[in-house]
Amino acid sequence: MDRRQVVIAALVAAGTGATRAQDGSTLRIVSGYAPGGATDKVARIVGEKLQARLGITVLVENRTGAGGRLAAQQVKAAPPGQHVLMIANPAVMVVAPLVFKDNGYDADRDFVPVSHVNDYDFAVSVGAAVPVRELSHLIAWLRANPDKANFGVPATGSLPHFVALMLAEKAGVQAQVVGYRGSAPLITDVIGGQVPVSVDTLDTVLPQHAGGKLRILASSGPRRAPISPDVPTFREAGLPLAANGWNAFFAPSTMPAAAVQRYAAAITEVMKDPDTQRKFAAAQMTPVVSTQAQTAAMLKAYREQWAPVVRKSGYQP
């Protein structure tokens, strides 16, 4: 088959997929993050279960770029009636609409909450060369060394970015937040001593903590995470803050209400499945069973909690 034939075949396949997505025999799940990451894993676990439960084809598409915003722009533009869901986190649905002047989508108007499926905590970590072993020690160390108040985060404008700002405020120092293109380069620099402190998701840094390559000082959940019972919470460590991230499914507002409700009900049942919960636990993620109404209420409360924090920070991309 020559190049022209390959292109034609690809276009025909794409057209067939789009047609099937229109008639409901195919569901596309769009993720704004790379394959293998936590959000992608959630999409694939749930997608596999939905395929079996609904008897349809479920395709996971990774539309990376702009911190997940490109995926939102793509899903927003889906033709009316097309069966497509987006899996997204607070960076896309809460923070970006507050800090980008031309976001390319309206998180409230262009999307309908479908189902909240998992939560994750954040963690404050330090490299081995930083002479602290508790969060209170870190705050004292930052006060004594304000020139070293450099906080690495996996992306600027992410929730870890604002957790870092709040931690610096508690210490009474001016934070220098260093944004990375993901967790992998951040972890490399923390271990190598290029940046002393990091704020990232707990599940991401836990293997390095267990291996002694860095130290987790505290995690952000309201209670100790089951995957790290030895790590105190921020509150236990003296910082009056609880914060978590989440992944949830959203539908474009153009999707018929009956289809949204069908997918919401199916995902809720999928998340009740013991095998689904085992797969989440194996990936060191906390599963959540949530109805569509509960998901909408969670999103509303989350926005009310974080919008003042983001605005107060004065952060501009």
Secondary structure by P-SEA (a helix, b strand, c coil): ccaaaaaaaaaaaaaaaaaaaaaccbbbbbbccccccaaaaaaaaaaaaaaaaacbbbbbbbbccccaaaaaaaaaacccccbbbbbbcccccccccccccccccccccccccccccbbbbbbbbbccccccccaaaaaaaaaacccccbbbccccccaaaaaaaaaaaaaccccbbbbcccaaaaaaaaaaccccccccccccaaaaaaaccccccccccccccccccccccccccccccccccbbbbbccccccaaaaaaaaaaaaaaaacaaaaaaaaaacbbbbbbcaaaaaaaaaaaaaacaaaaaaacccc
